[in-house]
Amino acid sequence: MGVDLNTASAPLLSYISGISGTIAKNIVAYREENGKFTDRRQLLKVRGLGPKAFEQSAGFMRIT
C-alpha cells in the first residue's frame, strides 16, 4: 500500500517515516504550486527534504 502523494494531507504525510510536520506541509505547498507529482524523485525538490529523508520515505509513497 502507501500514501498517495497527490491527495494526502499534511497530517497524513507526517506519519511517514522521515517526514516531519514541516516537511509534510512543504510537500503539500510544493504540490499546490507545481501541480501533481509524476515521479517520486520530484520530492527532492521539496524544501527541507534531503536525500536521507527521501530514502526513508519513498517506499511509503505512491503516485496514481
KOLTIKOL-757523 format. One record per residue: residue number from 1; residue in three letters; x, y, z of N, C-alpha, C in turn. Coordinates in steps of 0.001 Angstrom, whole numbers, plus 500000, padded with zeros to 6 digits. Example, Ala and Ser with C-alpha at 12.3 -4.5 7.8 and 13.67 -1.06 7.14 Angstrom:
1,Ala,513190,494310,507800,512300,495500,507800,513200,496700,507800
2,Ser,512850,497750,507080,513670,498940,507140,512900,500030,507870
This chain:
1,Met,500842,498824,500000,500000,500000,500000,500889,501241,500000
2,Gly,500437,502304,500570,501201,503540,500627,500278,504738,500608
3,Val,500876,505893,500754,500123,507141,500782,500249,507800,499410
4,Asp,499131,508227,498845,499145,508890,497543,499644,510323,497714
5,Leu,500762,510624,497089,501370,511955,497197,500484,513066,496670
6,Asn,499609,512751,495739,498808,513792,495102,497491,514075,495811
7,Thr,497146,513294,496828,495888,513531,497532,496050,513616,499051
8,Ala,497171,513170,499573,497360,513106,501026,497481,514496,501644
9,Ser,496909,514630,502842,497002,515884,503593,498329,515924,504340
10,Ala,498709,517101,504804,499945,517251,505570,499942,516389,506835
11,Pro,498823,516349,507610,498834,515488,508804,499060,514007,508473
12,Leu,498495,513536,507369,498699,512141,506976,500143,511909,506538
13,Leu,500689,512819,505756,502072,512690,505294,503062,512671,506461
14,Ser,502736,513373,507540,503661,513455,508677,503818,512123,509407
15,Tyr,502946,511160,509148,503085,509831,509750,504109,508957,509031
16,Ile,504546,509380,507865,505507,508597,507082,506903,508755,507673
17,Ser,507627,507659,507729,508991,507658,508242,509845,508673,507485
18,Gly,510553,509525,508224,511438,510512,507622,510780,511840,507298
19,Ile,509450,511931,507443,508729,513157,507101,508217,513827,508373
20,Ser,508738,515002,508657,508272,515773,509814,507029,516566,509417
21,Gly,506403,517186,510387,505239,518023,510111,505559,519163,509164
22,Thr,506728,519759,509333,507143,520874,508476,507366,520409,507041
23,Ile,508047,519282,506886,508291,518761,505540,506973,518361,504892
24,Ala,506058,517802,505666,504743,517422,505132,504021,518654,504587
25,Lys,504073,519755,505325,503448,520995,504848,504136,521496,503585
26,Asn,505469,521341,503524,506215,521769,502341,505857,520916,501130
27,Ile,505589,519621,501340,505179,518747,500235,503845,519222,499675
28,Val,502900,519518,500567,501583,519987,500127,501719,521332,499405
29,Ala,502540,522231,499932,502745,523537,499299,503380,523366,497917
30,Tyr,504358,522484,497803,505005,522222,496516,503980,521693,495514
31,Arg,503132,520787,495965,502097,520207,495099,501114,521275,494629
32,Glu,500745,522196,495522,499811,523263,495154,500433,524245,494156
33,Glu,501731,524488,494289,502413,525443,493412,502791,524845,492058
34,Asn,503157,523561,492050,503718,522950,490846,502837,521884,490205
35,Gly,501692,521623,490780,500821,520587,490221,501148,519216,490782
36,Lys,500479,518223,490249,500617,516862,490759,502031,516320,490566
37,Phe,502406,515443,491491,503668,514731,491364,503515,513675,490279
38,Thr,504534,513529,489447,504523,512487,488426,505618,511451,488686
39,Asp,506546,511780,489595,507673,510907,489894,508119,511162,491335
40,Arg,508480,510129,492050,508923,510294,493449,510155,511180,493560
41,Arg,511008,511168,492531,512231,511976,492586,511947,513471,492678
42,Gln,510737,513885,492312,510365,515300,492461,510388,515715,493927
43,Leu,510270,514759,494831,510308,515073,496260,511624,515737,496644
44,Leu,512690,515436,495932,513992,516023,496246,514007,517530,496002
45,Lys,513013,518050,495296,512901,519492,495055,512126,520188,496177
46,Val,511523,519424,497071,510751,519993,498180,511714,520538,499221
47,Arg,511460,521767,499648,512321,522422,500643,512362,521606,501931
48,Gly,513572,521290,502380,513759,520590,503648,513817,519074,503528
49,Leu,513487,518542,502367,513506,517093,502203,514792,516703,501472
50,Gly,515732,516165,502221,517023,515795,501652,517080,514333,501257
51,Pro,518243,513896,500815,518410,512518,500342,518084,511461,501400
52,Lys,518452,511706,502646,518202,510718,503702,516701,510572,503967
53,Ala,515993,511695,504075,514541,511640,504286,513864,510997,503081
54,Phe,514363,511276,501884,513810,510659,500677,513974,509146,500741
55,Glu,515160,508717,501131,515458,507286,501230,514523,506588,502227
56,Gln,514256,507249,503348,513384,506662,504379,511922,506656,503989
57,Ser,511491,507632,503204,510065,507806,502961,509548,507318,501607
58,Ala,510393,507264,500604,509936,506980,499236,509170,505672,499117
59,Gly,509538,504671,499863,508865,503382,499784,507438,503398,500295
60,Phe,507087,504412,501063,505743,504502,501642,504821,505408,500840
61,Met,505353,505978,499752,504559,506910,498950,504279,506317,497593
62,Arg,503092,506623,497070,502750,506160,495731,502161,507334,494950
63,Ile,502203,507185,493646,501670,508206,492749,500703,507488,491799
64,Thr,499464,507980,491759,498483,507348,490872,498254,508201,489648
